[in-house]
Amino acid sequence: MPAPPRNVPASTDLHHVRWLRSSHSTGANNCVETARPRSGPAAGLLAVRDSKRPAGPALLFSPESWTGFLTAL
């Protein structure tokens, strides 16, 4: 079984996702956005992108890795 992808070169490659921003965001586009792809090679992973570059790359995390990251913060 191949390893899941770790990123996508353009977040626009993730079709039919709903990008979410923290309710604590000031709207100044200086935060990250997350989405949960439901299909394709990124299905089941959490996508994270820079809100200043919405068409830029997105990092992909397993749910466990993302939870570990947030816990470490």
C-alpha positions as CSV (number, residue, x, y, z in Angstrom):
1,M,0.0,0.0,0.0
2,P,1.5,3.4,-1.0
3,A,2.1,6.0,1.6
4,P,-0.5,8.9,1.6
5,P,0.7,12.1,0.0
6,R,2.2,14.8,2.3
7,N,1.3,17.8,0.3
8,V,-0.4,19.1,-2.9
9,P,1.3,21.7,-5.0
10,A,-1.8,23.8,-5.3
11,S,-4.7,23.8,-2.8
12,T,-7.0,24.4,-5.8
13,D,-6.2,20.7,-6.8
14,L,-8.4,19.7,-3.8
15,H,-11.8,19.9,-5.4
16,H,-15.1,20.2,-3.4
17,V,-13.5,21.0,-0.1
18,R,-14.7,23.6,2.4
19,W,-11.8,25.7,3.8
20,L,-12.3,26.8,7.4
21,R,-10.6,29.5,9.3
22,S,-10.4,30.0,13.0
23,S,-13.1,32.1,14.6
24,H,-10.2,33.9,16.3
25,S,-8.9,35.1,13.0
26,T,-8.9,38.8,12.6
27,G,-9.7,38.7,8.8
28,A,-6.3,40.1,8.0
29,N,-5.4,36.9,6.0
30,N,-2.6,36.1,8.4
31,C,-3.7,32.6,9.5
32,V,-4.0,29.1,8.2
33,E,-7.1,27.4,6.8
34,T,-8.0,23.7,7.1
35,A,-10.2,21.4,5.0
36,R,-11.1,17.7,5.0
37,P,-10.9,16.2,1.5
38,R,-13.5,13.5,1.1
39,S,-12.3,12.0,-2.2
40,G,-9.1,11.4,-4.1
41,P,-5.7,10.6,-2.8
42,A,-6.0,13.1,0.1
43,A,-9.3,11.6,1.4
44,G,-9.3,11.1,5.1
45,L,-6.4,13.6,5.7
46,L,-6.5,17.1,6.9
47,A,-5.3,19.8,4.5
48,V,-3.7,23.0,5.8
49,R,-3.0,26.1,3.7
50,D,-1.8,29.7,4.2
51,S,-4.7,32.1,3.9
52,K,-2.5,34.6,2.1
53,R,-2.0,32.1,-0.7
54,P,-5.3,30.3,-1.3
55,A,-4.1,28.8,-4.6
56,G,-0.7,27.9,-3.1
57,P,0.4,24.5,-1.7
58,A,-1.4,22.7,1.1
59,L,0.2,20.3,3.6
60,L,-1.6,17.1,4.4
61,F,-1.8,15.5,7.8
62,S,-3.3,12.4,9.2
63,P,-5.9,13.1,11.9
64,E,-3.6,11.6,14.5
65,S,-0.7,13.8,13.4
66,W,-2.8,16.9,13.4
67,T,-4.1,16.1,16.9
68,G,-0.6,15.6,18.1
69,F,0.5,18.9,16.7
70,L,-2.3,20.8,18.3
71,T,-1.7,19.0,21.6
72,A,2.0,20.0,21.5
73,L,1.1,23.7,20.9
